[in-house]
């Protein structure tokens, strides 16, 4: 990894290496948008925040947030996918910094009776203490 900008692409292979997760979504793990024609459950991810810390010597560290959305027609299945994402990243360190689940929520998208349930997990890497 060259910087925290690369983290989202570097985490995707970790998810694809988890059989319990791929049993739920297959290869349907996408950055930023879901390709047209995709069917079934999927994970959508993106880097949703980031920055640098400065000290008197210049830039001292970088941080970033990566958001993963577990999407399904079934509420229960969306939670199961989210749990598998959490398990995949539990106790992971990147360049000696822990990847931490800092926020989670849920939502739904759709129109009328055609909806999808979305579990939202935000992981932070190198984020300064608030």
N, C-alpha and C positions, 0 to 999 in steps of 0.2 A: 504494500500500500504506500503510495507516495504522499498522501495527505488525507485529512478527514473528508475531503471532497470525494474520495474513492470508496468510502466505507460501504455505501449501499450496494454497489456492484460486488464488493468483496464478501458481503454477507449472504447473497443469494445462493452460492454453492453450498454453504453450510446448511441451508434449509433443504436443498435438493438431496443432500446426503442423509436425511432423516427418513427412514422407511415409514414410520408411523404418520409423518406429515404427508409424504407423497402418496400414501394410501388414500388420503382425504382429498388432495387437490391435484395429484399427478404432477405434471410439469407447469401447471398454471400459476406461476409466480412471475409477476410482471412489474417493471418499473413504470411509474407515472400513468399509464393508461392500459386498458385491456383491449387487445386486438379484436376487431370485428369478427364475429363468428365463434368467439370463445363460448363454450358451454360448460355447465357445471360450476362447482365451487372454485374460488381462486383467491390469491393473495395479491394485493396491490401495494407497492412500497415506494417511498420517496424520501429523500433527505429534506426535512422540513425546517431546519434551522442550523445555524452554525456561526462560527466566528473565531476570532483570535483574541488571546490575552496578551497584553503588553506589559513590560516592566521597563526599568530605566535602560536596559540593554537592547530593547527592541521586542519583537514578537517572541513570547516565551512558550506559548502552547496554543493549540487549536482545540475546538470542541465542535460537536455536531449532534443533531437529533435526527433519528430515522424513524419514520412512521410506517407501520405495517397495518394494513386493513385486511381482515379475514372476512370474506364475503360468501354468503350462502343463502339459498332459498329457505333453509331451516335455521331457526334460532339456535337450537341445540348444537347443530353441526358447526355453526359459526363459532360458538364457544369452544367446541372441541378443536377446531383449527387454531384458534387463538392460544389455547393451552399448549398445543404442540409447538407453536412459534416461541412461546415463553420457555418451554423446556429446551428447545434448540439453542437458545441464547443464554440460558442460565449458566453462570460461572464461566462465561467466555471473557477472555481478555484480548485486547488488540493493542499491540505495542506496550504491554504491561499496564494498560488501563482497563478497568472493568466496563463491560457493556451493561448498563443498568436500565431496567424497566422503570421509567420515571413517571409515566402517566398511562392510564387506560380508561376507555369509555366505550360506549356503544351507541349505535344509531341505526337507522334504516333508510333505504332509498327506494324510490319507485313511485308508481302512480296507481291509484285505485287499489285493487286487490292484487296487483303484481308488484310485490316488494322483495327486497333482499335485505337480510340482516347483516350488519357490519360491526365487527369487533375491532376497536382501534387501539393499537399498542404503540406507545412512543418509547423508544430506547435512546439513551444518551450515552455518548462516549466523550470523556474528557471535559464534561460540563463543569464550570466553576461552581463552588458552593454558593448558595444564595443567602 
